[in-house]
Amino acid sequence: MIKRIFFIISTVGFLFSALAEPSKMYYKRAQDAENPEDKIKFYTMTLKMNPQFSAALFERAQTYFEMNKLEETENDIRLYLEKFPPSPEVHVLKGRIAQRLGDLDTADEEYDNAIKITPAHDEANFRKGLLLVLQAKLKQHPEYYHKAIPYLLTVQQRSPYAISSFSQAAKCYEIESKYDEAQKLYVNLSSQEPDNALFAFNAGRLYYMNGDNETAIKYLNSACELTFKDQSFEIYYAVFRYFFTIYKLRDLTSANYQLNRFLDKLPPTPLAELFQNKITGEEFLKKASQKKDSKMPEQLEKILACEAHSALGYYYLLKDKNDEAISCFKNAIIHELYGLPYYHLAKFEFQRLSLLKEINAMEFNDKETELPDIPLEQSEAENTMATEAPPAAHSDEKE
């Protein structure tokens, strides 16, 4: 009897080990497949051969999620939790499902559950931080940006989420007007991805806002060159404005040279037409902020308007028209577009120019109220005349 039991156990063990190799083979094929349908097919074959293959079950759930098949995703998660203990990855996936369905409270709870299991879990902290940023925008509560920062900075440098996470953290610091901290992150991002024009631009932008114009010029020049290199022109508005504004602070002749160099490389755009004096500022605003599509979301319309007013503000700065620039920057910041570089640039310049205007006005008023300096000899002569005049007038009255 004992021999028979031993034989059965040995046979079952042999069968499992025999099936283990083919299941690993199909699992590998699922991971290598580019088509999501093929991935599902091979993960399913893996699980038929080895129902205890936890990684295959979870990754099939992830693939269903990427295909937006949420019901199948939830079924696989339910099956997973029946067989295996909860993992932070499962809680993150549950949170992403809830977030996609608009249930932000449940999503927040699931990300917290993942972090409780593994406090330094990269994706859980990244997703939690992004959720707080989203809540800040939806609820218009800037304090959520402050709450997001620790989660976003918990992500490790080598993580695939690091670049996006640190970039979001830098934006949060900007919203809190902590420009030094934002600058450090943008410089770090630029060093990690030296061919990224946007990171070079943001680093230069923050150096400018922190008063280091020389370093700002270096980074913005790099951003310009990278923009020319990839011909994307996706951020040329921002590079264009700041590159020449900062150059003007140092050397107007150099700024004009760089301006012409830049215009030669740009495709026809409203901004190029504005600097070439082909259109007026009002015409530029209409062209730059007009809808490109009748179905354009309202938020995107606001972004275009913010960008257009900000760009025109810098144009007026270059033309020494500070009052017009202040008006443009004021119109750029009324939308409260948290996290948008144009919003922060406009806000910074509006405050700077308004303060400069107040200081100039105070200095002018002080000069108006100052008494002129009277030479000592003149003062003594006037005093003598003043003391002698009354008796003369008195004697006239007597006569």
Secondary structure, DSSP 8 states (H G I E B T S, - for coil): -HHHHHHHHHHHHHHHHHHHHHHHHHHHHHHH-SSHHHHHHHHHHHHHH-TT-HHHHHHHHHHHHHTT-HHHHHHHHHHHHHHS---HHHHHHHHHHHHHTT-HHHHHHHHHHHHHH-TT-HHHHHHHHHHHHHHHHHHT-THHHHHHHHHHHHS-TTSTTHHHHHHHHHHHHHHTT-HHHHHHHHHHHHHH-TT-HHHHHHHHHHHHHTT-HHHHHHHHHHHHHHHHHH---TTHHHHHHHHHHHHHHH-HHHHHHHHHHHHHHS-S-HHHHHHTTSS-HHHHHHHHHS-SSTT--HHHHHHHHHHHHHHHHHHHHHTT-HHHHHHHHHHHHTT--TT-HHHHHHHHHHHHHHHHHHHHHHHHHHHHH------HHHHHHHHHHHHHHHHHHHHHHH-
